[in-house]
Amino acid sequence: DQIRVLDETKLLETLKAYDSVFLYQKAGYVLEHFKDKFMLTDSFFEECKSRLTNQIKYFLQDEYKDIEFNSKWKLMAPKNLKSRLNGGY
């Protein structure tokens, strides 16, 4: 709860440096759950989405239970991400 705002410019610079579609997918998917908390703008997410392809990826390798397709991010991802981040399944 100590981080209040994320610097979108630095986030996008870092994503660009790694140049990975999969990283844009994961970052967009995860950070969208905390959009209000970290004061992220729609333009940040639009930039992430602009880097996506039509390829569908799995958020976690070799994990196939309690997941669902997220069409916005083209990811097979946990049904309840926040619960998973807090140690739940």
Secondary structure, DSSP 8 states (H G I E B T S, - for coil): -------HHHHHHHHHHHT-HHHHHHHHHHHHTTTTTTT--HHHHHHHHHT--S--EESSTT--SSEEEETTTTEEEETTHHHHHTT--
